[in-house]
């Protein structure tokens, strides 16, 4: 074999080796497992508007070779199309699978809230579960134009947030959360529930307001229809509601401190000049004093029919109340509760 042929064969063989090596490197970069964690799955949160640098901070700890991941991401055009969300990277995934997951595998998250007393508390609760921060949530929830366009005044800013568990994408914005909750509110107020409103002479907004009072009066779900019946009886007779929780709310609203614990309403509190003080002003307060949950709303819509006009805490059956049809009977019931408070020196 001539020297020329030897050179040609050597060159061809070297080319094959180089091509094979390059092919293996490409195969390795794309198809071989590239995860570094031992759990079956690792969840990663990618903020909205992330660039490749911020993505690296979250993904690099999860992969064995960042350089091969970056090369495949560049090749697939992912570096310029990063999407926010929550993603599940499974153990043993290769770079191709990881990038495909980050492109289209945004996972929903469970968002739950219950009985937050005000918008600030609700915003803080939600911000712990989605990307939107509490400040942006408060701003969206109190947007006067949004409230007005949808038939809500400022006193009803918390009305259409119905406590429950919902599915959202983690990268939900404050506006998206607000819009979804409005849609859930309208879905809840179907024809059947609106007909029940009409029968008791209240609007859905008024039902929510009364439901918030019922909820604050009793934590016992099975007692709420009975309590609701008392307040509907009072409204029907033109009596003041005289609900202690509305007085407590008036105090908290005036001070701006909703974390204040008030166990006893004093006689001087009943004179507080606030539209939320149902001892001083007749009818319903301007809006809810808390976020009513669905059981409280249903308790108003399906209130127990009876002749009771009064109730007071039952110290022999904590959590429940003693009901009365007249003031004489109520005062007897009330005396046992006052004695109980005094014995324990509960003055506030």
Protein Blocks (a to p, Z undefined) as FASTA:
>chain_A
ZZklmmmmmmmmmmmmmmmmmmmmmmmmmmgccbfbfbfbdcddddehiafklmmmmmmm
mpmblmlmmmmmmmnommmmcceddddddehiafklmmmmmmmmcccdddddehiabfkl
mmmmmmmmmmbdfklmmmmmmmmklmmmnopafklmmmmmccddddddfklcfklmmmmm
mmmmmmmmgmklmmmmmmnopafklmmmmmmmmmmmpmclklmmmmmmmmmmmmmnopaf
kiaklmmmmmmmmnopakbccfbdcfklmmpccfklmklpgcjdfbdfbdcdfklmmmmm
mcccdfbfbdcddfklghiacddfbfklmmmmmmmmmmmmmmnopaZZ
